[in-house]
Amino acid sequence: MPAPVDSTTGRGLPPWDAAAILLACLLGVAGPAASAQLGVRELGGAPAFRELLRAGDVVLAYVQPSPADGLEGAALRVTERGRTRDIALEGSLTARLARGVGRVWWLPEARRAVLHVDPYHDAAGLLVVDASADRVVDAVIGRDLTPSPTGRHWVFEEDAPRRNADWPNTETVYAIYDAATGAEALSRACPTADDRCRGEVVFLPDRLSLCRERARELGGSCLVPGRLPRHARRSPFAWLSASEVAWVDVDLTREQATLVLATIRDDAPALVRTVPLDREHVIEDVEFPPVRESWRIDRITRDDDRSRVWVHFRTRVPQAPLQRLGIRLS
């Protein structure tokens, strides 16, 4: 299987950033004539063209009429074997809200480009561009969208707009999105017709199922505008391999912390394992820090011993002077 290609490698500036800076410097010295020769339009003195990625005979570039307009009128320029065409990126809520494109991945077998837009904002997004169909086939809005090493699978929290009274139950929802799958298999039943409900829900129930359950219990509507979620994540999403992702969830009501491990399978739902973060599962002879304390985990790692993982705390806690604890998985 050809390896998907990522637009950034190593440290420092991504290749397209370095290229853009060099190009801007050259254009500034050479003037408008050089811009015309290179096929780069200038608006307000800034190039409206940026190369994103080269993968074999495929070149992906970002064409942007005006940086001030975000993705309005923007396109992904795809060049293959000397043929170039522009694929419009607008037309979705994700594109309307986005201010720019960060990283991009190329999935050669699916012939799809995955654009991570606004990656450093709270609710970022994905645009999935099919190079065979020459169109955006899906869009996603989510919190902490985190790619697998291949860029094909993405884990995220479903974005819940708490000010929207029509959005039922603001409980946390975790999902895994497969960017190589057909769009019809990626969307789920959603309270509103936008880009939030995507992918396979894992660990906790999806929002509508939970809403119906609460409505039965309460004997009426489950709509609670402004309700704070009972669950919260105390770690980043950590890909332990190309197919396994882990994170730490806390139930604020029950004051329980849980390590969640989800393994992606091609022809079946993800295999989800949960490990209570209690004394029984901590390798050291200590209690895991209580949920009521404001600890956070920066990383989750694995070594050669497949029966355990390590959770690395952001700061020292009394139970972990070295800022890490080993967790038994069984």
N, C-alpha and C positions, 0 to 999 in steps of 0.2 A: 504494500500500500504506500503510495507516494506520501511523503511527510508534508502536512500543511505548512505554509510559509508565513512567518510573522514579520511585520514591518520593522520591528525593533529588536536589536540584539545587544547584549553587553551593557556597559555603563555609558554615561555621558549622553550626548545628543543622539536621538535616533537618526538613521541614515538620511531620511527625508528632511529632517530639520537642518542637518548640516548642508545638504544639497540646496535647500531653499535659501539658506543664508549666503552660500557661495553664489547662487544664481542672482540673488538680489544685489550683491556687491558688484558682480560683473555687469548687470544691467545698469546699475547706478553710474558706472564708469563709462560704459559704451553708449548709453543714451537710448532714445526711443527706437532708433533704426535697428539696434541689436535686438530689441524686444520683438519687433515685427519679424525679423529673420528667424527667431527661435519659436515663433508662434505663441508668444506669451502676451496676453492683453494686460495693460496696466490701467488700474482705476485708482485715482488718488495717490499715484506713485507706488502702489504695491502690486506685485504680480498676482493674478487671479488663477494661477495654475501651480499645482504642487505635485510632484511625483511621490507616490506613497510606497510602491513596492515593485520589485522585479522578481519574477519566479519563472525561470526557463524562458519560454517565448511569450510570456504574459507580462505586460506592464500595466500597472494601475496608477491612475493619477486623479487628483481632486481638482475640479474646475469650479470656481466660486466667483459669481458676478461681483459681489461686494462683501467684504468681511463683516460689515455692520448688519447684514441681513441674515446671518446664520446660514442655514441650509436652503433658504428660499432661492429657488432657481439654480441651485448647485447640482452638479452631476459627477458621476464616476466615469472617467475616461478609460476605456478598456482597449488596449492595443494587443492584437494577436496576429502573428504572421503577416505583419504589415497592414492589417485591417484595423482601423480605429473607429470607435463609435462612443457617443456619450449616452449614459443611462441616467435619467433624471432621478434624484434622491428625494424630492419633495413628495407630499401626498399622504403623509401619516402624521399622527400626533407626535411621535418621536422626532420626526424631521422638523416639525414646526417649533418644538421646544428647544432643539439642539442649537448650540452656538458654534460648533465646529467638530471636525473629525480628529480623533486621537490615533489609535493604532488600527491596523487592518490586517486581517488574516486571509490567506487564499487556500481554499479547500479543493485540491486538484481533481479528486475523483467526483465530487459533486459539482465541480465548475462553479463554485460560489465564492464570493468575497463577503467577509464579515467585517463591517465597520463599527468600531466602538466609538460612539459619539459622546461628547461631554464626560470623559472618563473620570474627571476629578470633581464632579458635582454629585450632590446627594442622590438624585434620581437621574442616572445616566441612561443610555440606551444602546440598542443594536439596530443596524440596518443590514438585512441579508439580501445581497444582490446576486441574482442568477445570471451568469454570463451566457447561458444558452438561450434563455428567454428574454434577455436584455431588459430586465425590469427588477425593481425591488419586490421580492416575494413575501417578505415579512418584516415587522418592526417590533421592538420590545422596549418597554420602559421598566427599569428595575433598580433596586438599591444594591450597591456593591456587586455589580456584575463581574464575575471572576472567571476567566477562561481556564480550561484544561490546558495542559502543555501543547496539545495539537491545535487549540483554538476552535475545535468542533463543538465541544460541550461547554455550557456556561451555567454556573450556579448563581442564584441571586435570591433576594427577598422581593416578593411582590410589592410594588409601590401602592400604599393605601392612602388616598387623600382624605385626611381626617376631617376636613371642613366640608366635604360633600355629603349631605344628608342622605343621598341615594346610594351611598356606598356602604353595604352592610358589613358590620362587624370588622373593626380595624385590627383584628388579631393578626399576628405574624404568620406569613405564608412563605415557605421555602420551596423553590422549584429548580429543576435542572432542564436546560434547553438544549436541544440538538439542532445545530444550525444546518446540518446536511439533510434533514428530514423535510418532507413536503410541508408546506405551510398549513394545509388542512389538518395535519397531525400535531401541530404545535399549539394551536389555540385551544382555550378551554372556555366553558360557560363563564360569562363575566357580567357583573352588575351594569357596566356601561360599555358601549361599543368603542373601545379604544385599545391600546397596545399593552395593557398591564397583565392580563391573564394569559400567560404563555407557558409552555413546557410542562413537564411532569412534576406534580406536587409530591414532596417527600417529607416524611416524619410527621408533620402536623397536617390536619385536613385542609382542603381548599376552602375558600371563603364562603361559597354558597352552601356547601354541605354543612359547615359549622353554623351558618345563619339559619338554615332550616331546622337544625337540631335545637338551637336556642329558641326559635319561634315556637316549636312544639312544647318545650319546657315552660316558656313564659305564657303560652296561650295567646300569642299575638305576634307583632312584628319584632324582628331582632335588631332593627335600626337603632343604634345608640351613637349619635353624632358626638365626636370628641372623645369617645371611649378609648382609654389607653390599653394597649395590648397586654395580655397576661404573660406572654412569652417575649423574651429578648435574647439577642445573640451577644455573647461575651468574647467572641474571637472573630478573626477574619475567616473566610472560607479558605481552607488549605487543601490543595490537590496533593495527595500523597503519591499518586501515580496518574497516568493518563486516563484511568477509569475509576479512581477512588478519591472521594473528597470528604473532608471532615470539618466539623465545627462544633462549638460548645453553645448549647441552648440552656437558658435558665427559665424555670417556671416561677414567676415572681409571687404567685399566690401560695403555692405549695412550698416555696423556698427549696427547690430541687434543681441541681445542675446535671446536665446530661451531655455526654460526648456522643455525637451523631456521626456515623460513617455510612456513606452511600456509595455503592458500587454500581456503575453503569453496565447494563447488559444489552446486547444488540437486539435480541428477539424477545425480551421480557422486561417487565418493569424493573426499576432499579432495586437492588437488594439493600435494604436499610437495616443497620445494626445500631442499637443504642446501648450505651454503657453508663450506668449511674455513677456520678462522680462522688463516691462515698469511700469510707475507710477500707472497705473490702476490696476495692479496685485500685487503690493507691499503692504503688510498689513500696514506697517508704512507709514507715510505721507512724503515720500522721493522719489527721483528719484533713479532708479537702476543705479549703476556705469556705465559710458559709456564704450563701447567696446574698444575704443582707449586707455583706461587705462589698465595697465598690471595686473589686479586683477585675482586671481584664487580662486577656491572653493575647500575646502578639503573634505567636507561631504555634503550629502543631507539626511535629516532625516524627519520622519513623527511622529506626536503624535496622540492623540485620536481624534482629529478633522480631519476628512477625506477630508475636503474641502481645506486643505492647506498643504504645506511642508515648511521646513526650509532649507535655503542654508547657509552654514558656510564658511566664507572666511578664507583664509590662514593667512592674516594679517588684521589689522584694515584698514578700508576705511572710509572716512568722512561720508558716508551715513549709516554706520553700526558700531557705536562705540563698540558694544558688539560682533562684528565680525559675526553677523548673520542677516538675513532678512527673514521674513515670506512671502511666495508667495501664493496668492489665485489661486486655480485651475480653477475657473470659473468666 
